[in-house]
Amino acid sequence: MNDATDITEDFGTLYHPKSALVFYETIGTETDMYVEHFDMDCYDFNK
């Protein structure tokens, strides 16, 4: 299966992101977790 077809033009606008949560976790025996929040509502994505 080496033939690829680009169908991204058929999708249109799927969503308008307003915010994002990003979770980080260290690998190992003592795992730490860190969470970041990004507020993207202040940007105009339609430009």
DACOR-V812332 format. One record per residue. N is the residue number from 1. OMEGA is omega in whole degrees, -180 to 180 (NA if undefined). D_FIRST is the distance of its C-alpha to the first C-alpha in Angstrom with 2 decimals. Layout:
n->[N,N]
omega->[OMEGA,OMEGA]
d_first->[D_FIRST,D_FIRST]
This chain:
n->[1,2,3,4,5,6,7,8,9,10,11,12,13,14,15,16,17,18,19,20,21,22,23,24,25,26,27,28,29,30,31,32,33,34,35,36,37,38,39,40,41,42,43,44,45,46,47]
omega->[-179,-179,179,178,179,-180,-176,178,-179,-174,-174,179,-178,-177,173,-177,178,179,180,171,179,-179,176,176,178,179,179,-178,177,-176,173,179,179,-179,175,176,178,177,-177,-177,-176,-179,176,-177,-179,-180,NA]
d_first->[0.00,3.79,5.70,7.97,11.09,14.29,16.30,18.94,21.56,21.61,22.73,26.18,28.41,27.48,30.43,33.24,33.57,37.16,37.04,34.88,35.58,34.03,34.55,34.79,35.45,36.31,34.91,37.51,40.37,42.15,39.67,40.84,39.40,39.69,38.98,38.97,39.41,38.54,40.27,38.28,40.39,42.63,40.01,39.37,35.61,36.27,37.56]
